[in-house]
């Protein structure tokens, strides 16, 4: 009789445990829905804009008298034509930048072609390294350090 009364007075779950289980199920369902929606929206986004690909074939800086000329051979290894925008030397814009004898601004570097780029400067120190950077209109950049020699 005592065993019968003990079993009859027991409940299946307390209300607190039942509420916790329901909250856990709701959070799990929300995570599943979020993952599904993010996967669907992620596939609908446009692909990023492709920038060009360039590399330095060689780069030298030679001081002759009071002038220093940095000579760069820049190769477009991408599949699209690139247009030069600016040249920088240690973060400073250089207006005296020439590509194959013409001003660097709006000069096109065709795909799979090589251009000779020159930066001239009077105040460079021999045996010091300088950072050279070329920027193209589509956002493509290339930079490298060069050491001035005599």
HUQUI-V574398 format. One record per residue. RES is the residue in one small letter. SS is DSSP state (alpha for helix, beta for strand, coil for the rest). PHI is phi in degrees with one decimal (none if undefined). OMEGA is omega in whole degrees, -180 to 180 (NA if undefined). Layout:
<<RES/SS/PHI/OMEGA> <RES/SS/PHI/OMEGA>>
This chain:
<<x/coil/none/180> <x/alpha/-63.6/178> <x/alpha/-64.1/180> <x/alpha/-64.0/180> <x/alpha/-70.6/179> <x/alpha/-65.5/179> <x/alpha/-69.0/-177> <x/alpha/-67.3/-178> <x/coil/-86.3/-179> <x/coil/-82.9/175> <x/coil/-101.1/-178> <x/coil/-68.4/179> <x/coil/-135.8/172> <x/coil/-79.6/-178> <x/alpha/-67.0/180> <x/alpha/-69.4/179> <x/alpha/-65.5/178> <x/alpha/-62.8/180> <x/alpha/-66.0/178> <x/alpha/-63.5/179> <x/alpha/-63.7/178> <x/alpha/-65.0/177> <x/alpha/-65.3/178> <x/alpha/-61.1/178> <x/alpha/-64.4/179> <x/alpha/-66.1/178> <x/alpha/-65.5/179> <x/alpha/-62.6/178> <x/alpha/-65.1/177> <x/alpha/-63.4/178> <x/alpha/-64.0/180> <x/alpha/-63.6/179> <x/alpha/-64.1/179> <x/alpha/-59.8/-180> <x/alpha/-61.7/180> <x/alpha/-65.5/-178> <x/alpha/-66.7/180> <x/alpha/-65.3/176> <x/alpha/-65.0/179> <x/alpha/-71.0/180> <x/alpha/-70.0/180> <x/alpha/-60.9/178> <x/alpha/-74.1/-178> <x/alpha/-89.4/-178> <x/coil/-76.2/179> <x/coil/-70.2/179> <x/coil/-74.2/-178> <x/coil/-68.0/180> <x/coil/-70.5/179> <x/coil/-83.1/175> <x/coil/-96.2/-179> <x/coil/-73.5/179> <x/coil/-131.0/180> <x/beta/-131.9/176> <x/beta/-147.2/173> <x/beta/-86.3/171> <x/beta/-78.9/174> <x/beta/-158.2/179> <x/beta/-149.8/180> <x/beta/-136.8/175> <x/beta/-131.7/-176> <x/beta/-122.1/178> <x/beta/-96.8/178> <x/beta/-131.9/-176> <x/coil/70.5/180> <x/coil/-96.5/-179> <x/beta/-101.9/174> <x/beta/-121.1/178> <x/beta/-117.9/175> <x/beta/-98.3/-179> <x/beta/-112.4/-179> <x/beta/-127.4/170> <x/beta/-105.4/-174> <x/beta/-109.3/-179> <x/beta/-111.4/174> <x/beta/-86.7/-178> <x/coil/-97.1/179> <x/coil/-88.7/-178> <x/coil/-107.2/179> <x/coil/-124.8/176> <x/coil/-70.4/179> <x/beta/-118.5/179> <x/beta/-114.0/179> <x/beta/-63.7/178> <x/beta/-114.4/-177> <x/beta/-160.4/174> <x/beta/-126.3/-178> <x/beta/-128.5/174> <x/beta/-127.8/-175> <x/coil/52.9/176> <x/coil/82.9/-180> <x/beta/-103.3/179> <x/beta/-63.9/178> <x/beta/-110.7/179> <x/coil/-84.7/-180> <x/coil/-92.7/178> <x/beta/-125.8/-177> <x/beta/-125.7/175> <x/beta/-119.2/179> <x/coil/50.3/176> <x/coil/93.0/179> <x/beta/-118.3/-179> <x/beta/-58.9/-175> <x/coil/-66.6/-175> <x/coil/-62.6/178> <x/coil/63.4/174> <x/coil/-84.9/-176> <x/beta/-91.5/173> <x/beta/-108.0/-177> <x/coil/-62.9/178> <x/coil/-60.3/179> <x/coil/62.3/180> <x/coil/-111.1/178> <x/beta/-119.0/176> <x/beta/-122.1/174> <x/beta/-96.8/-177> <x/beta/-114.1/-180> <x/beta/-120.7/168> <x/beta/-124.0/178> <x/beta/-110.2/-179> <x/beta/-154.2/-179> <x/coil/-97.5/-169> <x/coil/-111.8/180> <x/coil/-91.7/-176> <x/coil/-100.1/179> <x/coil/-65.2/179> <x/coil/69.2/175> <x/coil/-107.0/179> <x/beta/-93.4/178> <x/beta/-126.0/179> <x/beta/-93.8/179> <x/beta/-108.1/-179> <x/beta/-137.5/174> <x/beta/-115.7/-178> <x/beta/-122.6/179> <x/beta/-112.2/-173> <x/coil/-65.0/-180> <x/coil/-86.1/179> <x/coil/100.4/178> <x/coil/-67.4/177> <x/beta/-132.2/174> <x/beta/-144.0/179> <x/beta/-145.1/179> <x/beta/-162.3/177> <x/beta/-91.3/180> <x/beta/-139.1/-180> <x/beta/-102.6/-178> <x/beta/-78.0/177> <x/beta/-121.2/177> <x/coil/-103.5/NA>>
